[in-house]
Amino acid sequence: MRVAGVVLAAGAGRRLGAPKALVHHADGTTFVRRAVDLLTGAGCSPVLVTTGARADEVAAHVPAGAHVVHVPDWSSGPGAGLAHVLAHVLSDSALDDVDALLITLVDLPHVTGRGVADVLAHARRDAVVRAVDGGCPGHPVLIGRDHFEAAARLSQDGHGLKELLACAGTVRVEVAGATRDVDRVHDLPAGAHLPPTTVSPAPGTGEGTGTGTGTPGAS
């Protein structure tokens, strides 16, 4: 079973004041680097990372071996990044043997490798799996290859994966931290800090790209 990982990291983080991908943990590791390492460590191959805002800077923090998928329309709303990833996977013959995609947001610092592994344990070509925390929907989510084309259509139409994840057959897996995304400065984990050249946080500003699943996007 080959599962590719997806880190949605294209947003500008307007409410936070900087792209979340570029936030640094206390040890200096960026959010995007940690997210990629988390999926790689769980066995995802390859790992695809979407970029949009400050794309070159974000790409510079993507570890070797992971693949960058640039999202020119990253500011158009939730789901744009996922649409580009699905189009890439469906058109790249080197990924024909990918059986499922595990999709996470770049700003989930409290999700651990154990949580990712618990979701991956349900991977099948016909699977739809989503992490929940205390019953509340979050990330990562997993979709089997049987659903790639439907997911691509939904994403291109601007609906994200909400409809797909709401189906009766969706497996729900409890994952601590699955809903604890970083939306504002007070959400940052201890010791984490914003990168240089931040922008002023803009209350109420729409965010960049996520899965459009009813939880905040990765912006």
Backbone as CSV, one residue per row, in Angstrom:
resi,resn,N_x,N_y,N_z,CA_x,CA_y,CA_z,C_x,C_y,C_z
1,MET,0.844,-1.193,0.000,0.000,0.000,0.000,0.885,1.250,0.000
2,ARG,0.845,1.996,-1.097,1.632,3.222,-1.187,0.733,4.426,-0.923
3,VAL,1.075,5.176,0.095,0.311,6.369,0.463,1.203,7.588,0.302
4,ALA,0.763,8.526,-0.506,1.477,9.796,-0.651,0.950,10.776,0.385
5,GLY,1.835,11.599,0.893,1.429,12.623,1.848,1.250,13.967,1.167
6,VAL,0.354,14.764,1.704,0.113,16.112,1.184,0.121,17.092,2.350
7,VAL,0.946,18.119,2.244,0.959,19.197,3.231,0.438,20.455,2.554
8,LEU,-0.698,20.930,2.994,-1.289,22.141,2.429,-0.675,23.351,3.134
9,ALA,0.134,24.101,2.387,0.955,25.144,3.006,1.006,26.422,2.175
10,ALA,-0.027,26.676,1.385,0.041,27.782,0.422,-0.473,29.120,0.935
11,GLY,-1.147,29.134,2.066,-1.819,30.356,2.494,-0.894,31.426,3.042
12,ALA,-1.444,32.646,3.152,-0.664,33.796,3.608,-0.696,33.977,5.112
13,GLY,-1.605,33.314,5.814,-1.696,33.468,7.262,-2.007,34.896,7.672
14,ARG,-2.976,35.504,7.026,-3.239,36.930,7.246,-3.651,37.234,8.682
15,ARG,-4.429,36.346,9.293,-4.827,36.597,10.676,-3.644,36.422,11.630
16,LEU,-2.698,35.581,11.249,-1.519,35.355,12.082,-0.473,36.441,11.878
17,GLY,-0.335,36.898,10.634,0.647,37.919,10.324,1.812,37.417,9.507
18,ALA,1.776,36.135,9.103,2.837,35.545,8.278,2.361,34.188,7.805
19,PRO,2.903,33.681,6.694,2.546,32.327,6.275,2.873,31.321,7.377
20,LYS,1.927,30.465,7.680,2.129,29.510,8.767,3.258,28.536,8.465
21,ALA,3.482,28.266,7.201,4.565,27.360,6.821,5.912,27.849,7.326
22,LEU,6.060,29.174,7.477,7.347,29.757,7.848,7.502,30.011,9.340
23,VAL,6.470,29.718,10.115,6.580,29.844,11.571,7.643,28.871,12.072
24,HIS,8.428,29.297,13.038,9.492,28.473,13.596,9.087,27.912,14.959
25,HIS,9.326,26.626,15.149,9.207,26.033,16.474,10.354,26.534,17.348
26,ALA,10.285,26.238,18.630,11.319,26.692,19.561,12.702,26.197,19.163
27,ASP,12.773,25.024,18.519,14.076,24.472,18.130,14.564,24.991,16.778
28,GLY,13.809,25.922,16.173,14.201,26.508,14.899,13.617,25.821,13.681
29,THR,12.998,24.668,13.870,12.378,23.947,12.752,11.122,24.679,12.298
30,THR,10.966,24.887,11.009,9.762,25.547,10.515,8.579,24.593,10.541
31,PHE,7.391,25.172,10.548,6.177,24.360,10.521,6.161,23.444,9.307
32,VAL,6.574,23.974,8.146,6.506,23.150,6.939,7.496,21.996,7.015
33,ARG,8.683,22.245,7.548,9.675,21.175,7.681,9.151,20.094,8.631
34,ARG,8.584,20.501,9.740,8.078,19.511,10.691,6.947,18.695,10.085
35,ALA,6.047,19.347,9.357,4.920,18.627,8.758,5.398,17.590,7.753
36,VAL,6.377,17.972,6.934,6.917,17.022,5.953,7.604,15.862,6.671
37,ASP,8.411,16.177,7.663,9.121,15.132,8.403,8.140,14.183,9.086
38,LEU,7.030,14.727,9.568,6.025,13.904,10.239,5.430,12.870,9.283
39,LEU,5.071,13.321,8.072,4.476,12.400,7.104,5.499,11.424,6.556
40,THR,6.708,11.918,6.306,7.764,11.031,5.819,8.084,9.957,6.853
41,GLY,8.172,10.355,8.098,8.461,9.418,9.164,7.387,8.369,9.352
42,ALA,6.153,8.708,8.971,5.044,7.760,9.089,4.986,6.807,7.901
43,GLY,5.821,7.054,6.888,5.880,6.163,5.738,5.250,6.676,4.464
44,CYS,4.808,7.926,4.445,4.222,8.494,3.227,5.321,8.731,2.182
45,SER,5.031,8.365,0.943,6.008,8.547,-0.134,5.307,8.627,-1.483
46,PRO,5.524,9.739,-2.199,6.275,10.914,-1.779,5.424,11.807,-0.891
47,VAL,6.009,12.929,-0.454,5.235,13.965,0.229,5.191,15.180,-0.695
48,LEU,3.979,15.672,-0.951,3.758,16.832,-1.816,3.405,18.035,-0.946
49,VAL,4.003,19.175,-1.219,3.794,20.384,-0.429,3.292,21.495,-1.338
50,THR,2.151,22.077,-1.009,1.653,23.192,-1.809,2.293,24.493,-1.335
51,THR,2.604,25.366,-2.289,3.137,26.682,-1.964,2.325,27.750,-2.688
52,GLY,2.291,28.934,-2.097,1.558,30.052,-2.691,2.163,31.353,-2.212
53,ALA,1.721,31.833,-1.045,2.292,33.046,-0.474,3.751,32.819,-0.100
54,ARG,4.602,33.766,-0.481,6.052,33.687,-0.214,6.580,32.308,-0.597
55,ALA,6.193,31.901,-1.804,6.442,30.531,-2.258,7.913,30.146,-2.237
56,ASP,8.782,31.033,-2.684,10.203,30.690,-2.740,10.767,30.448,-1.343
57,GLU,10.331,31.256,-0.385,10.812,31.079,0.984,10.322,29.756,1.568
58,VAL,9.058,29.455,1.328,8.510,28.196,1.836,9.221,27.019,1.196
59,ALA,9.405,27.072,-0.112,10.057,25.974,-0.829,11.471,25.728,-0.310
60,ALA,12.145,26.791,0.127,13.506,26.646,0.637,13.553,25.827,1.918
61,HIS,12.420,25.705,2.604,12.353,24.936,3.849,11.767,23.541,3.651
62,VAL,11.445,23.203,2.417,10.915,21.863,2.127,12.096,20.905,2.007
63,PRO,12.120,19.830,2.792,13.267,18.912,2.768,13.454,18.247,1.408
64,ALA,14.684,17.894,1.126,14.982,17.143,-0.092,14.190,15.848,-0.090
65,GLY,13.678,15.495,-1.243,12.873,14.283,-1.364,11.393,14.561,-1.424
66,ALA,10.970,15.687,-0.841,9.568,16.099,-0.951,9.395,16.906,-2.233
67,HIS,8.173,16.997,-2.726,7.896,17.663,-3.994,7.017,18.896,-3.760
68,VAL,7.420,19.994,-4.361,6.652,21.234,-4.245,5.648,21.325,-5.383
69,VAL,4.399,21.632,-5.032,3.345,21.868,-6.018,2.903,23.324,-5.845
70,HIS,3.302,24.178,-6.780,2.950,25.591,-6.640,1.486,25.807,-7.018
71,VAL,0.839,26.708,-6.282,-0.588,26.990,-6.464,-0.739,28.469,-6.849
72,PRO,-0.771,28.778,-8.141,-0.843,30.184,-8.556,-2.080,30.904,-8.026
73,ASP,-3.187,30.174,-7.889,-4.435,30.785,-7.429,-4.682,30.504,-5.957
74,TRP,-3.620,30.447,-5.176,-3.739,30.082,-3.764,-4.695,30.985,-2.994
75,SER,-4.826,32.249,-3.410,-5.669,33.193,-2.678,-7.146,33.083,-3.038
76,SER,-7.488,32.175,-3.959,-8.882,32.091,-4.425,-9.808,31.422,-3.420
77,GLY,-9.246,30.766,-2.421,-10.100,30.195,-1.393,-9.750,28.757,-1.086
78,PRO,-10.399,28.206,-0.052,-10.129,26.832,0.367,-10.324,25.844,-0.783
79,GLY,-9.443,24.900,-0.863,-9.561,23.857,-1.878,-8.670,24.046,-3.086
80,ALA,-8.134,25.264,-3.287,-7.315,25.497,-4.475,-6.071,24.620,-4.468
81,GLY,-5.409,24.555,-3.339,-4.205,23.739,-3.248,-4.489,22.272,-3.482
82,LEU,-5.568,21.791,-2.897,-5.923,20.389,-3.069,-6.249,20.080,-4.521
83,ALA,-6.917,20.996,-5.202,-7.239,20.791,-6.616,-5.967,20.627,-7.443
84,HIS,-4.958,21.445,-7.161,-3.702,21.335,-7.901,-2.985,20.025,-7.578
85,VAL,-3.015,19.616,-6.321,-2.361,18.362,-5.951,-3.025,17.180,-6.647
86,LEU,-4.339,17.143,-6.624,-5.049,16.026,-7.253,-4.805,15.991,-8.755
87,ALA,-4.787,17.164,-9.385,-4.499,17.214,-10.818,-3.097,16.686,-11.088
88,HIS,-2.165,17.030,-10.223,-0.783,16.566,-10.378,-0.700,15.045,-10.229
89,VAL,-1.351,14.522,-9.210,-1.302,13.076,-8.959,-1.955,12.300,-10.095
90,LEU,-3.065,12.792,-10.595,-3.796,12.087,-11.650,-3.097,12.175,-13.009
91,SER,-2.199,13.137,-13.166,-1.551,13.314,-14.465,-0.110,12.809,-14.510
92,ASP,0.458,12.465,-13.359,1.857,12.044,-13.296,1.931,10.519,-13.272
93,SER,2.441,9.929,-14.331,2.493,8.469,-14.427,3.354,7.847,-13.327
94,ALA,4.296,8.617,-12.792,5.139,8.103,-11.714,4.352,7.892,-10.428
95,LEU,3.148,8.451,-10.386,2.307,8.320,-9.195,1.111,7.401,-9.429
96,ASP,1.146,6.664,-10.531,0.031,5.772,-10.847,-0.175,4.691,-9.796
97,ASP,0.900,4.358,-9.065,0.770,3.292,-8.071,0.483,3.817,-6.669
98,VAL,0.171,5.112,-6.547,-0.236,5.663,-5.255,-1.655,5.193,-4.961
99,ASP,-1.838,4.521,-3.837,-3.136,3.934,-3.479,-4.024,4.880,-2.683
100,ALA,-3.409,5.875,-2.026,-4.186,6.796,-1.195,-3.375,8.057,-0.943
101,LEU,-4.063,9.103,-0.578,-3.428,10.358,-0.177,-3.771,10.643,1.277
102,LEU,-2.760,10.968,2.062,-2.974,11.449,3.420,-2.706,12.942,3.405
103,ILE,-3.716,13.723,3.750,-3.690,15.175,3.587,-3.725,15.840,4.955
104,THR,-2.782,16.740,5.189,-2.777,17.471,6.446,-2.551,18.949,6.194
105,LEU,-2.782,19.747,7.213,-2.522,21.180,7.159,-1.146,21.452,7.754
106,VAL,-0.511,22.504,7.305,0.835,22.809,7.776,0.845,23.279,9.223
107,ASP,-0.311,23.736,9.716,-0.345,24.381,11.036,-1.055,23.531,12.084
108,LEU,-0.601,22.302,12.230,-1.143,21.413,13.264,0.015,20.904,14.124
109,PRO,0.602,21.775,14.925,1.816,21.417,15.654,1.619,20.377,16.752
110,HIS,0.362,20.111,17.119,0.121,19.167,18.210,-0.198,17.754,17.725
111,VAL,-0.316,17.569,16.430,-0.508,16.227,15.879,0.845,15.519,15.868
112,THR,0.869,14.286,16.348,2.116,13.534,16.446,2.175,12.416,15.416
113,GLY,3.328,11.779,15.336,3.488,10.648,14.441,2.517,9.528,14.766
114,ARG,2.206,9.355,16.040,1.245,8.325,16.441,-0.125,8.617,15.840
115,GLY,-0.532,9.878,15.863,-1.819,10.242,15.285,-1.868,9.981,13.795
116,VAL,-0.788,10.334,13.095,-0.719,10.081,11.653,-0.776,8.581,11.382
117,ALA,-0.039,7.803,12.170,-0.027,6.348,11.991,-1.403,5.742,12.217
118,ASP,-2.149,6.287,13.163,-3.488,5.762,13.437,-4.427,5.975,12.245
119,VAL,-4.267,7.096,11.545,-5.063,7.334,10.339,-4.593,6.423,9.209
120,LEU,-3.293,6.311,9.047,-2.734,5.478,7.985,-3.110,4.005,8.140
121,ALA,-3.388,3.584,9.351,-3.735,2.184,9.588,-5.006,1.774,8.843
122,HIS,-5.795,2.755,8.435,-7.060,2.465,7.740,-6.947,2.677,6.227
123,ALA,-5.730,2.858,5.733,-5.541,3.150,4.305,-5.933,1.970,3.423
124,ARG,-6.800,2.252,2.458,-7.179,1.307,1.398,-7.542,2.143,0.183
125,ARG,-7.591,1.526,-0.970,-7.945,2.265,-2.184,-9.376,2.797,-2.140
126,ASP,-10.237,2.153,-1.369,-11.630,2.603,-1.298,-11.932,3.374,-0.012
127,ALA,-10.900,3.734,0.742,-11.112,4.323,2.068,-11.343,5.830,2.013
128,VAL,-12.137,6.310,2.962,-12.237,7.724,3.294,-12.109,7.786,4.815
129,VAL,-11.086,8.465,5.284,-10.775,8.493,6.711,-10.541,9.938,7.135
130,ARG,-11.034,10.287,8.312,-10.722,11.613,8.814,-10.413,11.566,10.292
131,ALA,-9.450,12.381,10.690,-9.115,12.519,12.096,-10.170,13.379,12.791
132,VAL,-10.484,13.015,14.019,-11.358,13.818,14.866,-10.669,13.954,16.219
133,ASP,-11.001,15.015,16.909,-10.463,15.225,18.256,-11.639,15.531,19.163
134,GLY,-11.945,14.587,20.044,-13.135,14.740,20.873,-14.403,14.723,20.045
135,GLY,-14.361,14.041,18.911,-15.512,13.956,18.010,-15.605,15.084,17.013
136,CYS,-14.765,16.123,17.153,-14.801,17.263,16.229,-13.885,16.997,15.039
137,PRO,-14.361,17.236,13.811,-13.571,16.912,12.623,-12.331,17.777,12.481
138,GLY,-11.242,17.132,12.048,-9.991,17.852,11.848,-9.154,17.196,10.770
139,HIS,-7.845,17.259,10.925,-6.888,16.691,9.978,-5.832,15.923,10.759
140,PRO,-5.184,14.960,10.102,-5.203,14.647,8.670,-6.454,13.891,8.234
141,VAL,-6.658,13.905,6.910,-7.692,13.080,6.296,-7.012,12.191,5.269
142,LEU,-7.651,11.089,4.944,-7.095,10.160,3.958,-8.178,9.785,2.969
143,ILE,-7.826,9.824,1.687,-8.752,9.373,0.647,-8.045,8.345,-0.228
144,GLY,-8.740,7.235,-0.476,-8.203,6.201,-1.335,-8.329,6.571,-2.804
145,ARG,-7.558,5.904,-3.632,-7.504,6.239,-5.051,-8.858,6.123,-5.736
146,ASP,-9.720,5.245,-5.262,-11.045,5.112,-5.869,-11.816,6.424,-5.843
147,HIS,-11.412,7.346,-4.949,-12.130,8.616,-4.785,-11.373,9.813,-5.360
148,PHE,-10.204,9.579,-5.976,-9.401,10.713,-6.441,-10.140,11.573,-7.453
149,GLU,-10.781,10.955,-8.436,-11.437,11.748,-9.480,-12.617,12.536,-8.918
150,ALA,-13.377,11.916,-8.015,-14.491,12.643,-7.385,-13.959,13.794,-6.549
151,ALA,-12.877,13.556,-5.815,-12.285,14.613,-4.995,-11.768,15.752,-5.874
152,ALA,-11.191,15.407,-7.022,-10.696,16.430,-7.938,-11.839,17.298,-8.452
153,ARG,-12.956,16.667,-8.810,-14.113,17.439,-9.290,-14.644,18.369,-8.199
154,LEU,-14.762,17.853,-6.994,-15.273,18.664,-5.885,-14.346,19.840,-5.605
155,SER,-13.043,19.593,-5.640,-12.076,20.659,-5.363,-12.100,21.724,-6.451
156,GLN,-12.186,21.292,-7.704,-12.225,22.243,-8.810,-13.490,23.086,-8.780
157,ASP,-14.574,22.520,-8.244,-15.834,23.247,-8.151,-15.894,24.149,-6.927
158,GLY,-14.831,24.107,-6.116,-14.787,24.960,-4.935,-15.452,24.373,-3.708
159,HIS,-15.806,23.083,-3.760,-16.505,22.470,-2.633,-15.563,21.772,-1.657
160,GLY,-14.305,21.633,-2.006,-13.395,20.924,-1.132,-13.821,19.475,-0.955
161,LEU,-13.486,18.901,0.190,-13.795,17.488,0.428,-14.953,17.279,1.389
162,LYS,-15.645,18.353,1.746,-16.701,18.228,2.760,-17.723,17.168,2.384
163,GLU,-18.187,17.190,1.149,-19.205,16.223,0.720,-18.675,14.793,0.781
164,LEU,-17.453,14.601,0.328,-16.862,13.263,0.335,-16.662,12.764,1.759
165,LEU,-16.175,13.632,2.627,-15.901,13.225,4.004,-17.173,13.021,4.821
166,ALA,-18.292,13.519,4.312,-19.559,13.351,5.017,-20.259,12.039,4.673
167,CYS,-19.677,11.251,3.782,-20.340,10.019,3.363,-20.396,9.018,4.511
168,ALA,-21.383,8.132,4.437,-21.653,7.203,5.541,-20.485,6.277,5.825
169,GLY,-19.675,5.995,4.815,-18.588,5.047,5.007,-17.307,5.635,5.565
170,THR,-17.305,6.935,5.873,-16.091,7.572,6.380,-15.706,7.004,7.741
171,VAL,-14.443,6.617,7.863,-13.911,6.127,9.135,-13.394,7.317,9.928
172,ARG,-13.817,7.413,11.177,-13.356,8.505,12.047,-12.343,7.951,13.036
173,VAL,-11.218,8.638,13.146,-10.126,8.187,14.006,-9.773,9.309,14.978
174,GLU,-9.790,9.009,16.265,-9.424,10.012,17.262,-7.925,10.304,17.188
175,VAL,-7.599,11.576,16.980,-6.210,12.027,16.898,-6.074,13.290,17.745
176,ALA,-5.295,13.216,18.791,-5.084,14.386,19.637,-4.460,15.513,18.822
177,GLY,-5.024,16.718,18.962,-4.489,17.884,18.262,-5.005,18.085,16.858
178,ALA,-5.919,17.216,16.406,-6.392,17.272,15.015,-7.123,18.557,14.671
179,THR,-7.650,19.243,15.675,-8.393,20.481,15.427,-7.656,21.723,15.932
180,ARG,-6.463,21.545,16.470,-5.740,22.659,17.101,-4.818,23.350,16.101
181,ASP,-5.412,23.933,15.075,-4.612,24.673,14.102,-4.201,26.021,14.691
182,VAL,-3.236,26.645,14.064,-2.725,27.937,14.527,-3.337,29.028,13.665
183,ASP,-4.256,29.780,14.234,-4.955,30.809,13.484,-4.455,32.208,13.840
184,ARG,-4.090,32.397,15.099,-3.612,33.691,15.568,-2.404,33.477,16.471
185,VAL,-1.740,34.571,16.828,-0.500,34.477,17.590,-0.694,33.712,18.892
186,HIS,-1.836,33.910,19.548,-2.026,33.228,20.839,-2.213,31.721,20.690
187,ASP,-2.357,31.231,19.456,-2.465,29.792,19.226,-1.101,29.116,19.085
188,LEU,-0.036,29.892,18.976,1.287,29.318,18.762,1.707,28.452,19.947
189,PRO,2.350,27.317,19.681,2.869,26.509,20.784,4.002,27.240,21.495
190,ALA,4.314,26.827,22.708,5.336,27.493,23.513,6.656,27.560,22.754
191,GLY,7.226,28.759,22.721,8.523,28.953,22.100,8.501,29.211,20.610
192,ALA,7.367,28.979,19.957,7.276,29.203,18.516,7.241,30.702,18.231
193,HIS,7.743,31.103,17.067,7.769,32.521,16.741,7.594,32.725,15.246
194,LEU,7.117,33.914,14.889,6.882,34.259,13.493,8.201,34.514,12.781
195,PRO,8.212,34.340,11.458,9.422,34.626,10.682,9.603,36.128,10.510
196,PRO,10.764,36.565,10.051,10.958,37.989,9.755,10.027,38.445,8.633
197,THR,9.875,39.765,8.527,9.069,40.374,7.464,7.640,39.862,7.502
198,THR,7.023,40.032,8.644,5.626,39.640,8.776,4.734,40.763,8.277
199,VAL,3.470,40.432,8.065,2.481,41.440,7.690,1.573,41.657,8.885
200,SER,0.863,42.760,8.897,-0.044,43.040,10.000,-1.219,42.078,9.976
201,PRO,-1.517,41.432,11.107,-2.672,40.534,11.131,-3.935,41.281,10.749
202,ALA,-4.791,40.623,9.984,-6.025,41.253,9.509,-7.219,40.470,10.017
203,PRO,-7.870,40.935,11.085,-9.011,40.206,11.642,-10.090,39.987,10.592
204,GLY,-10.591,38.754,10.543,-11.698,38.451,9.651,-11.322,38.217,8.215
205,THR,-10.009,38.250,7.914,-9.577,38.069,6.525,-9.726,36.624,6.110
206,GLY,-10.167,36.386,4.883,-10.279,35.035,4.363,-8.914,34.400,4.235
207,GLU,-8.873,33.087,4.416,-7.609,32.376,4.418,-7.305,31.767,3.071
208,GLY,-6.158,31.138,2.964,-5.653,30.634,1.698,-6.184,29.283,1.309
209,THR,-5.383,28.228,1.388,-5.806,26.955,0.863,-5.880,25.896,1.928
210,GLY,-6.996,25.216,1.948,-7.178,24.067,2.817,-7.917,23.014,2.032
211,THR,-8.492,22.058,2.730,-9.234,21.030,2.020,-10.692,21.412,1.851
212,GLY,-11.110,22.509,2.473,-12.509,22.883,2.384,-13.382,21.852,3.051
213,THR,-12.962,21.418,4.255,-13.660,20.328,4.919,-14.426,20.784,6.157
214,GLY,-14.595,22.082,6.316,-15.307,22.554,7.474,-14.379,22.892,8.624
215,THR,-13.081,22.719,8.451,-12.096,23.125,9.436,-11.215,24.166,8.798
216,PRO,-10.500,24.968,9.602,-9.714,26.053,9.037,-8.716,25.566,8.013
217,GLY,-8.444,26.425,7.017,-7.490,26.073,5.973,-6.066,26.319,6.412
218,ALA,-5.162,25.812,5.657,-3.745,25.969,5.968,-3.248,27.270,5.400
219,SER,-3.361,28.331,6.171,-3.002,29.625,5.631,-2.075,30.368,6.562
